[in-house]
Amino acid sequence: MLAAGCAASDADETLGAVEQGAQPIDRLLIGKAAMYPADKSMRARLPVLDASMVERRKEAWAIVQKIVAPVTIASKSSSAPHAALARLPRFQTWYSRDDVLPMFDRLFRALPDADKKAHARFGEHAIAGVFPWNATMAPSLASYTEERRAARLRELATPAGLHSLGKDARVLMSPSYVGHVLRSYPEIAACQVPREQEDPPSATNFAPCLDGELPIDAAAVKMRWIAGSSPMPTYDTSPSSLAAKLAAGKFGDGDGHASPDENDIYTMQLTPDTSMRLAALHIMTKELRDWAWITLWWSSEPDTDFGADRPASLGSPWGHYKMCVVTSYEEKDMAARMDAADPSSWCSNPYLEQGEHAAKTSCIGCHQHGGTAETTESILAAPERFPRGGRTKVRKNFPADYAFTTSAGLDLAAEIRAKIDALTPW
């Protein structure tokens, strides 16, 4: 996933995960999403990052800090007249599938009939204008009332209540990411997935199902929320324990249980009786051409192994998360290889990679199939086609630039085609 890909689907139900779309009132209170401040110099440092896990992890923690940095949103912290401006982690202001589809609908409806039939591209001015429209559309809906807005504001009075803005969406995309999806709708709608070894469109574009590769400030996150009403599983990722898990190919049901409070884990209060804990956070940023791949998971022993080098500046609750990162298909730091004889890079999340053999996967290996019909399950079930748990690079082209946004994850392509069919005049 991420936009939507490598994760098992069955585990979500067993751990009480609930998915709810963001309400228009929530977007009104959040406002326009915050841009991702990409480091445009990172690509020049790729050889250093590939060769050194220490340098790679420093870069990854810097990305994490940008992703979770608090940003000011449109709403105040409560409905009180002198309440302070509210702040959310940057990623939580981003757009879900429930934002993208209404924006596409508005843009496509505004096209002249001839342009609808021709699948004409949206103008850049129109794309820029749909973001503020999305942020302020709620009052135009028949279901909107000031009483509902005031009631929602009252629910945001506590930090955990404020964190519920946008609800517990699974995948969120940065403004630049969404803008490119909207710009690329003709290619998305008409996409014919090329064979794995088919050459890409050009040396500077390996994404034939988009209007070129995503921009450098595109970013997306995938989250795993677990209901806070009962203890959650914990995972031992010490060297010996992780080696055993990788040998078995799965993380299992956990090595213990914990009930962290909102000081120790990022928490949202959805209703008076329902809280959700953020167990895992996948991050992908286009700062590297093949993306930077980072995943965080909550830990009851956060300062060991994959959390030992975490910057103190991250603070609570992010100080309770561990992290792994890959930047390439091959692990060039020999000391960091999971197996000296296996060159493929590894990065997997115990809360997200829950299926059989999924512990041995890698974000980049799975996501190379973004935009195709492949899923985690189909990749892991065909080792002859996708060696080493799918970690081996087997594609020359990357149809949707490593994103499952249009296909097996969020499946926006099917939704876009359906809207085109419904709104195009005969």
N, C-alpha and C positions, 0 to 999 in steps of 0.2 A: 504494500500500500504506500502510502506517503506519496504520495498521494495515491494512495492506498495500497499496497502490495504485500510485502513479505510478512505475513502473520497468519496464524491459524484462526479460523472463524469460530470453531466450536467452543474454544476456551472462553470467549467473551461471555457466554451465557453462564458457565459454571462459576465464574467469579463475580456475577452480578453486575456486569457492565450494562449501562443503559445509554442509548443514543437518542438524543432529542435535537431537533433542528433549532437554530437560533430564531427567535421571534423578531418581527420588524421593530417592535418597541425596543428590544435589546440593541439592535443596530442603531436606532435613533440615539440611545444613551451612550453607545460606544463612539459613534461618529465614524468618519473615514478611518480606515485601517492605517497603521503606522508603517512607513516604508522600512525595508531592511537596509541598513547601512553597509553595503558590501565593501570588502577590502579589495580594491581593484589591482593591488600589487601582488596578491596571493599567487596568481598563476605563474609568475616569474620565480616563485619560491618552491614550486612543485618538486623539483629534484631533491631539494633539502628535506621536504616533508616526507617524500617517499622513502628516503634513505634513513631517516631517524624517527623512531617512535617518540622519543622525548620531544623533539621539535613539533611533531605532528600533534601531540597531545596539548602542547602549549597553544598551538593555533586553534585546536578544537575547543579548549576551554574559553578562549577569547570569543569564539563564535557563540558558545553557550551564553556567555555574559551578555552579548548583544540580543540574543533571542529572548532572554528572560528579563531584560532590563525594563524597569517600570516606565511607562509612557503615559502622558496625560490623555484622558478621554474626554468626550463631549460633556458627559454628565458630571454633576457634583456628587460628593460622597454620600449625600442624603438629600431629602427634600427640604431641609432647613434653609432659611434665607441666606445665612452666612456660612453655609457648609463649604469646605475646601473642595477644590477640583479633585476628582477621583483619578486613580492611576491603576493600570493593569500591566502585566507582562506584555512585552511587544507582541509576542506570538498570539496572544489571546484577543488582540484587536483584529486579526486577519480574517479572511473570508472563507466561509464554508460553501459547500455545494448549494446550500439554500440561499446564498447570496448570488452565486454565479448565474443560476438559471433565470431569476427575475431580471438580472442585468442583460442577459442575452435576449430575453423576450422583448424587453423595451427597445433595445437597439435594432432588432430584426423588424419589429412592428413599424419602426420609423422609416424603414427603407421604402422607396417607391416600389410599386408592384413589379416593374421591370427588373429592378435590382434584386428584389426577392427571388424572382425566377432565375436570375443569373448568379445567385449567391455572391453578390458583390461584397467586397470587403468594407467593413465599417471604417469611417474616417477617424483619424486620430483625435480630432476635436470631439467627436461623438463619444469615443471610448473614454476620454478624460472626463466628459460631462456625466457619464452614467454612475461614477463613483459617488459624487455628492448627491445625486438623485437617490441612490440606494440608501445613503445614510439618513435621508430625510423623508422617505416615502411613507413611513408609518401613519402620519396624520391624514394621508389621503385615502386610507383604507376604511371600509365601512365598519370594520371591527374595532377601530381605534376610538378610545375616549380618553379624556384627560384623567378620569378617575383610574383607568387601567394604568396609565403612565405613572400616576402618583403612587398607586399600589405597588408597582414594580420598584419604584425608587425606595419605598419603605423596606423592601426585601434586601436592599443593598447596604443597609446600615452597618453591618458587620463586615470585617475583611472577607470571611468565607462567603457571605452573601454577595459581596461585590464580585468575587471570583466567578459567580454563576452567570455573569453576563455572557451571552452567547451560548449558554448551556454547555453540555458536555459533548461538543462536536468531536468527531474522531480525526478529521483531517482539516487543516487550515492552511490557506495559501496567501502569500504576500501580495500586495497590490500589483507589483510588476509581473508576478506569475499570472494572476488573473487577467490582467490587461493583455498578456500575450495569448492566453487561451481565447479570449474574445476576438482578438485580431486574427487568430488562426482558424476561425470557424469554417471557412470554405475547405481548407485542407482536412480538418477533423471530420467534416461531414462526408468528404469524398475519399477518405483514406482507404487504400488497398495495401495491407501490410506486406512489405517486401520479404523475400526469403532471407534467412539469417546471413548468408554469405553474399547477398546482393550488394553491390557498391552503393554508398550513400550518394545523395544528389550532387554534392561537391565536396571539396577539401575543407570548406568552412561551414558546411551544413550536413550533419549526419541524421537529421530528424525530418524524414520525408512526410510525416503526417502533421507537421506544424509549419507555420510560416517562418521557417528557420529555427535555430536553437533558441531556447529561452534566454532572456537577458541576464547579465551578470548579477543583478540585484534580485533575481528570483529566488525565492526560498519557500519551503513548505515544512509542516510538521505533522506527524501522526501521533496520536495520544492513546494511552490505555487508561481509562478511568475504572476504578473499582469501588463498589458501594462501601460506604464507611460504617455500615451497621454491624459488621462482624470482623474478626481478625483477618488480615490479609497474609498470603504466603510470603515468606522471605527466602532468599537464595544465597547460598554460600558460594562466592566466586574466588575463593582462595585457590592458589595454583593446583593443589591436589584435588580439591573438589571439582574445579572446572575441568581438569583433565579427565576425571571420571565421567562427567556429564558429556563432554565432547566424544569420548570413546563410545558412550551409549547413544549419542546422537540426539539426546533430548534433555531438557532441563528438569522435567518431572513436575510434581505437584508442589514443590517447595521443600526446604530443609527445616523450616520452622514457621512460626506465625508471629505477627506483631499487630498492635493497634495504635499506630502513631497518631498524635493529635495534629492540629493545624499548624503548630509551630515547627513540626518536624517533617511534614509532607504537605505539598501544595493541595489545598482542599477547597471545594466549593459546596455551598449549602443550596441545593436545588429547591427544596421545600422545607418546611419546619421539621419534617421527619426524614428527609433524605439528603445525605451528604455524599460526596464523591471524592475519592482520593486519586491523585495523579500518580499512578504506579510507574509509567514509562513514557518517554518522549523521544520519538525519532525526529531527527533534524536533517534536512538536505538543503544545501545552498549551492548556487551555480557559480560561486566564486572560482571554482575550478571547472574546466570544460566538462569533465566527467563527474562533476559535483563533489562536494565534501560531504561525507556520510558520518553522522554522529548519532549515537543513541545513549540516552540516560535511563537509568533504572534506580528505583528507591532501594535503599539498603539499611538494615538495622545495624550494620557495622560500616558506616560510610567513609571512614578515614583509612581503610585498608585497601590493598591491591588496586582496583580500578578507581579508587577515590583518594589515594594517598597524595596525589599531586594537585588536587583541586585547589584553586585559589581561595584564600580565606575571604576575599572580597565578595564571593558569591553569597555568603550569609544564609540566614534561615529564610525559607525551608530548603533552599537549593543546596545547602551544605550537607544534605542527607542523600544525595544522588551520586551514583557512580557513572562512569562514562567509558565507551570505547569509540574508536574512529578508524576509518579507512579513507584513503585518497586515491587508491589505484587497485587494479585487479591483483597485482602481485605484491607480496610483502618483501620489500628490499632490505629491511632491517632484519638480518638473520636472527638476532637475539629475540625478535618479537614473533617469529613464526610459530604457529601452533604445532607444526611438525617440520623438522629440518628438511625432509624430503618433499614437502608440499609447498610450492611457491605461492599458492593462492592466499590472498589476504582474508582475514576473518574479523567480523564484528557482528555480534548477535545479542539480543535482549531477552532475558529469561521471562519477562512478562508478555512479550509479543511473539516470540518464536516458540510456540507451544506444541507444535505438531511433531510427529515422528520424523527424525533426522533433521529437524529444523534448527537445532542448536549449532550445527556445523555450517550454517549458511553465512552469507555476507551480504550486506545491503547492496553494494554495487553489483554483485553478481546476479542477484534476483532482479534488480531494477533495470538491468540491460534489456529486459523483455517488456518494459513498460510500453503500452500502446498495442501490444499483441493480445492474443487470447490466452496466453500462458498465465498460470496462477502459481502460488507457492506449492500447492499440492501437485500440480502437473509437472512442475520442475523437479521436485523431489522424487516423483514417481518414475522418472526417466533418466537414470544416471548415465545411460549410454549416450544420450543426447546432451545432457547437462552435467558434466563431470564435477566431482568434488562438491556435491550438494549445491550445484548451480554456481559455484564461485569462479569457475573458469570462464574466461571471455570467449564467447562463441559467435558473437554478432559483429558484422562490419557496419551495420546501420542500427540506429536506435529510434524507432518510429516516432515516439512521443517524447524524445529527449529524456529517457529514463523515468518518466512519470507514468503512474497507473491512473492518472486523472481521467483519461478519456476512455479507458477500456475496462479491464477486469476489476478495477477498484471503485472509483466514483462513477464510472460508466457515463461520463458526460457526452460522449459521442452519440450514444443512443438517444439521450434526452434532446440533444441539439437536432438530430435528424427528425425526431418526432415533432419538435416545435416548427421546424422548417416545413414539414409536410402539412401541419395543421394551419400554418399562417400564410403559405404561398397560395395566391389565387390561381384558379385553373386557367 
